[in-house]
Structures are given as structure tokens and as C-alpha cells.
Amino acid sequence: QGEVVKSRKVTAKSGIRKLDSPVAKLPKPKITWPLDVNKATIAEIESVPGIGPALASKIIEYRTRNGLFQKYEDLLKVSGIGNAKLEKFRPFLCIK
């Protein structure tokens, strides 16, 4: 007769991933707000509430094609950003 072996979960405090978890989750980097849009990575931009992968890609693409943003309002030139969204992002994004 076979012996039943139960798997044991290891807490995150120990630094070992759970046995039933396929991939250990890495801690998210701490972000200091507001982000400088001219230096932020796509992952950092995606962390802004209201910005998903598609809009983050558009911001990076615009910056790559047109150069650095000169003023905050230049974000209005990115397809998908209007006045309402621009104001919503103000606490999270800046131009330095």
C-alpha cells in the first residue's frame, strides 16, 4: 500500500517559493512618483493607473519617433490620450 505524501507550502518570508506555484513571483520594483516620461520604461509606464500595454507602447513609440517630450501637454500628441486622461495621469507622470 502506497504512502500518501502531502506537499508543504513554504511561506514567502522564508524566501522559498510555494511548492504548488509554477513560477516564483519577483517583487515589483518600488516606483517613485511622478515618473519622468522621457526616461521611464514601458513596464514603469504600464504601472500608471489607467495605462495598459497598448497605450504604454504608443507613448514609447511616440517618444522614439519624435524625440523627448518637451512639456507635459505634449502627451496629448499620443493617440489615445485626451484632456481627461492627461489630467488623470498628472500625479503619476512628469517631464524633466
N, C-alpha and C positions, 0 to 999 in steps of 0.2 A: 504494500500500500504506500502510495506516494505521500510525501510530507508536503504540507501546504506552507509556502513561504510568502509572507506578506512584505510588500515593499514599504520602506520607511521614508517619509518625507523629511527632508532636511531643511531647516529654516534658512531664510535668506541671510540672517545675521551671521551664520557660520561661513558665508561666502561660497557655499557649495549649492549648485542648482538642485532643484527638486528632481527626484528620480523620474517622476512621471511627466516632466516638462521636456519637450523635444529640443528646445534651444534655451540656453540661459539668456535672460534679458539683461542687456547692459544698461547701466544707469544713464539717464538722459543728462546731457551737459547742462550746467546751470547757465541760463541766459540773463544777461544784464540788459534791461530795457532802458531806453529805446535802442533798437538795432540800427546801425548805420547801413542803409540800403546799399550803399556803394561798396561795402566790404562784406556784407552778410552772405552766407552760403545759402543754397537752395533749401537745405534742411532747416536752417535758422528762420528763413522767411516763412516756410511752411508752419512753423510753430506759432506764428501770429494768429490769434483768433480771427476766423473769417477768411483766411488764406489757405487754400488747398494746393495740391500738387500742380494743377493746371495754371492757376494764377501765379504761383511762385515761379513756374517755368517762364511765363510771359514776362515777369519782372526781370529775371536774369537774362532772358533773350533780348529784351529792350536795352538793358544796360550793356550787353555785349556788342550789339549792333550800333548803338548811338553814343556810347561813352557814358561816363558817370553822370548821375543826376546832379543838376546844379542847384535846384531848390526843391523843397518838399512837393510843391504843386506840380512838378514835372511828372510825378507818378500818374497824373491824370492822362498822360500820353500813352499809358499802358492800356491796351484793350482789356476791358472788364473792370476798370477802376473808374468810378464816377465820384461826384462830390460827396455823396453819403458814405461810401466805402472809405474814401480818403480821410474823412473825419473820424471814422471808426478806428482806423489804423494809427491815428496820430499818437496815442500813448505808447505805441509799440515800435514805430519806425521814425527815423530821422535821417537827415542829410548832413554829413560833416564835411 
